[in-house]
Amino acid sequence: MALQAYKVEQVLVFASRGTEAKMLAAPLIRPMEEWREDVAGWVALRSERAAEFDELYDPERTEPYVHAAS
């Protein structure tokens, strides 16, 4: 299955599910120590499907990843 584009705040991630995208992007948005202290913030963090960015997917990549230009 090809990875799909997701936006987590301003971070573009290619993943198969939104939860994967959130896990990859969260430490780039805030340090994990802060997320541990702000569980409500972690829960509120959303990944949004961004189909308009699917064309940026690198077909050579098979594992979820953060897009370099993010």
Buried (B, 14 or more C-beta within 10 A) or exposed (E): EEBBBBBBBEBBBBBBEBEBBBBBBBEBBBEEEEBEEEEEEBEEBEBEEBEEBEEEBEEEEEEBBBBEEB
